Amino acid sequence: MEAFRVKKVLNNNVLIASHPQYEESVLIGKGIGFNRKKDEIISEESAEKMFVLKNEKEQEQYKKILPFIDNDTLEVIISATEMIRSKMESHLNEHIHVALTDHIVFAINRIRKGLAVKNPFVSETKILYPREYEIAREVVDYINESTDVYLPEGEVGFIALHIHSAVTDKQLSEINQHSQLIAKLIETVEREFDIHLNKDSTNYMRLVRHLRYTIDRVLTGEKVNEPEKLAFFLKQEFPLCYNLAWKLIKIMQQSLRKPVYDAEVVYLTMHLQRIQNKIL
């Protein structure tokens, strides 16, 4: 196996190394830099237990964050990232090292200053990404046990989105945009029905998941079959739900800037009717 050669130790947990295949890389791992000497050889086999940042842009961003993190906090973040990788049992986009480290450091600093940031999408995130949310909760529990801060529930939601981004290779900004769109669609339903949906209810969970899958289908251009007879029936029997479904579809089209197939109205109407039926 090819080996890494130490070029520079940045701190106990981070060093810069050269590699025949990756060229210059940032190696991240608990205690990886401790007592390392320049030109020391690190086998690639042992480096598999560490994180390797190969992307040059990611390397520079990570190096810029390092001066703002004390060794103890960095060790906690590295262990948390390792926890995510082992529990998800899948490849993580290396951007997670920059994005998650940056997020956790600033979250800890905000909490210490008494400036917690509210997360308006906690309920939706929990429904949309249950596995990521479960692991994010373990990460937050671990951080709270290992540091002098207490990260609130909202941070579980934020970290879950970082995990989902790393697993799916999707940009966090895109995931956030879709969360905001779902929240806007839910607000529209509540306003039109003049209700406040119970976020723990099965119907609410079904609606949120359905909206997410609809967004995914719109983005991939996947077409669903249109049952014409059912469409006619729903339009006649449940005009309020049918018209609201069209309103939601138009909001999706404007936000995603892609066409939405008419058949989506049928399935969305059925979800809305189920919710309306519960409140009548």
Long-range contacts (C-beta under 8 A, 24 or more apart in sequence): 1-43, 1-44, 1-45, 2-44, 3-41, 3-42, 3-43, 3-44, 4-41, 4-42, 4-43, 4-44, 4-47, 5-39, 5-40, 5-41, 5-42, 6-36, 6-37, 6-38, 6-39, 6-40, 6-41, 6-42, 7-38, 8-38, 9-33, 9-36, 9-38, 10-63, 10-66, 11-66, 11-71, 11-74, 12-71, 12-75, 13-71, 13-74, 13-75, 13-78, 14-62, 14-66, 14-74, 17-42, 19-44, 22-52, 22-54, 24-56, 24-59, 25-52, 25-53, 25-54, 25-59, 26-52, 26-53, 26-58, 26-59, 26-62, 26-63, 27-51, 27-52, 27-53, 28-52, 28-53, 28-62, 28-78, 28-97, 29-78, 30-75, 30-78, 30-79, 30-82, 51-78, 51-81, 51-94, 51-97, 52-94, 53-94, 53-97, 53-98, 54-94, 55-94, 55-95, 58-94, 58-95, 58-97, 58-98, 61-98, 61-102, 62-97, 62-98, 62-101, 65-98, 65-101, 65-102, 65-105, 68-105, 69-101, 69-105, 72-147, 73-104, 73-105, 73-108, 73-147, 74-101, 76-142, 76-143, 76-146, 76-147, 77-101, 77-104, 77-105, 79-142, 79-146, 80-104, 80-139, 80-142, 80-143, 83-135, 83-138, 83-139, 83-142, 84-135, 84-139, 84-163, 84-166, 87-135, 87-138, 88-131, 88-132, 88-135, 88-163, 88-167, 90-167, 91-167, 92-166, 92-167, 93-165, 93-166, 93-167, 93-169, 95-165, 95-166, 96-162, 96-163, 96-165, 96-166, 99-162, 99-165, 99-166, 99-172, 100-159, 100-162, 100-166, 103-158, 103-159, 103-162, 104-143, 104-159, 107-151, 107-155, 107-158, 108-143, 108-147, 108-149, 108-151, 111-149, 111-150, 111-151, 111-152, 112-149, 116-152, 116-154, 117-154, 118-154, 119-153, 119-154, 119-155, 119-157, 119-158, 120-183, 121-157, 121-179, 121-180, 121-182, 121-183, 122-153, 122-154, 122-156, 122-157, 123-199, 124-179, 124-182, 124-183, 124-186, 124-208, 125-157, 125-160, 125-161, 125-179, 126-157, 126-160, 127-204, 127-205, 127-208, 127-209, 128-179, 128-182, 128-208, 128-209, 128-212, 129-160, 129-161, 129-163, 129-164, 132-160, 132-161, 132-163, 132-164, 132-167, 133-157, 133-160, 135-160, 135-163, 136-160, 136-162, 136-163, 177-255, 178-212, 178-215, 181-215, 181-251, 181-252, 181-255, 181-256, 182-208, 182-211, 182-212, 182-215, 184-251, 184-255, 185-211, 185-248, 185-251, 185-252, 186-211, 188-244, 188-247, 188-248, 188-251, 189-244, 189-248, 189-272, 189-275, 192-240, 192-244, 192-247, 193-244, 193-275, 193-276, 193-279, 195-279, 197-275, 201-278, 203-271, 203-274, 203-275, 203-278, 204-275, 206-271, 206-274, 207-271, 207-272, 207-275, 210-267, 210-268, 210-271, 211-248, 214-252, 214-260, 214-264, 214-267, 214-268, 215-252, 215-256, 217-264, 218-252, 218-256, 218-258, 218-259, 218-260, 218-264, 219-256, 219-258, 221-258, 223-261, 223-263, 224-261, 224-263, 224-264, 224-267, 225-263, 226-261, 226-262, 226-263, 226-266, 227-263, 227-266, 230-266, 231-262, 231-263, 231-265, 231-266, 234-266, 234-269, 234-270, 234-273, 238-269, 238-272, 238-273, 238-276, 240-276, 241-269, 241-272, 241-273, 241-276, 242-269, 244-272, 245-269, 245-272
